[in-house]
Amino acid sequence: MTDTLRPADLSPGLPQPTRYLLPPEAYHDPAWYEREQRELFGRTWNLVAYEADLPNPGDHLPIQVGLDPVLVQRGHDGRIRAFLNMCRHRGMALTCEAGGTDTTIRCPYHGWEYDSDGALARIPQRASQFADLDPADWGLVPLGAATWDGMVFVNPDPDAVPFETWLGAYGTRIGPHDTTQLVEILRMRVPVACNWKLYIENHVDVLHLWYLHGESLGMYDHTAFLHEKVGWHWVSEERLRPGGERSRGLPPIAHLPESELDVLRANLRFPNVPTSSSATQTMTYQVIPTGPASCELDIRVRAEPGATLPPEGLQQLLQVLRDEDGFAVEQIQRVIRSPRFEVGPLASTHEAPITSFQRDVLAHLS
C-alpha cells in the first residue's frame, strides 16, 4: 500500500508523485490513533465552536481536543478564551456538561472557584489549609484560542504557530461568503464507521464526483473543477454546467455577487474540517475522530436569517454526505484490515490532493 518514505516525501512545496503514503494500520491501529490525537490534533488549530454558541459573558463549553479536555469560555470582557479543563488543585475536570452560563467556574470536588478569565478567585479554608498559597500562581492553564469568520479555534500546543500563520492565505481564497451575516438553520451529528482520514481523503478526491455523485451532483461541470492547496489547507470550485439547475428551497444569500450564484465551493481546513458553500448556504461538516475506525460528522448549515431547510433539502444533503460518501468510506474500512488490502495507482491530478493530505499528516507525526 505504501512505499518506503524518503525525507523528500515530506518536504512541503516540492513536486511529489501521486501515490498513497500511509500504511493500512494508520486507519485502524489504536497506537497510531493515539499518536494522532497527541501529535496532530494536539499541535494544530482545531475548530471547537461557533461564536454564536457562546453569546453571553460566562457561557462555556467543554470540548475534547486531541488528548486534552478543554474549556472554552466567553469572559466578562466579551473575549473568548480557552483553558485546560482541569482544576489546579487535584486535576479534576471542572465541568463535563454540554455547556452553561456561570460568572465563575466552581470545582465540585473541593470548591476552588475560577473567574471567566481563568484567575483563581476563591479557595475554601484558605487561611487554615493553604496559608502560603498565592492565588495568582494557580489560575487555569491557558490554551491558544482564536476567532475567525464567526468560528472559534483552539490549539493546545504551548509552542503553536500563531493562528494567522496557520490560516495563511486560506481566508482570501474561499469565496465571498461571510458566515457572520448568516444564521444556523441545521445542526446534526452523523456517525460514520470509518477512520476519520478516509472521509477527508474522499472529500479531496475529485475523481469520484463523476461516479459516486453522478446524479446527486450531476448538475455541476466536473471537467472544469479547479482545486489548489493553500498552505496546510485546500480550496476548490466548480460551476453549474450548461442547463444545470440551482438547488431550490432556500433563498439566495443576499451579500453574494451575481458571479457567485452558479459556483459550488468545497474547501478543507486542515486537518479535519471540510466545508461547502453555494448560492444559498454555507456548511461545515467537521470529521471528529471517535476511535481508530470510527468518526462523527458535525454538520452545521448556515443560511439567510429566516430561512428553513425543507425536507427535500435535508434529504439531498444526507444523500451526498452519508448515503454516498459515508457508504463508500465505510466499505473501504471493511476491507482495510485484510492482509491482502492494497491501493493501486492514483489518478495523476484528480487524486493528487490525497497524497498532499497524507504528507501533511505525516509531517505532524514526524
Secondary structure, 3 states (H helix, E strand, C coil): CCCCCCHHHHCCCCCCCCCCCCCHHHHCCHHHHHHHHHHCHHHCCEEEEEHHHCCCCCEEEEEEECCEEEEEEECCCCCEEEEECCCCCCCCCCCCCCCEECCEEECCCCCCEEECCCCEEECCCHHHHCCCCCHHHCCCCEEEEEEECCEEEEECCCCCCCHHHHHCCHHHCCCCCCHHHCEEEEEEEEEECCCHHHHHHHHCCCHHHHCCCCCCCCCECHHHCEEEEECCEEEEEEEECCCCCCCCCCCCCCCCCHHHCCEEEEEEECCCEEEEECCCCEEEEEEEEEECCEEEEEEEEEECCCCCCCHHHHHHHHHHHHHHHHHHHHHHHHHCCCCCCCCCCCCCCCCHHHHHHHHHHHHHHC
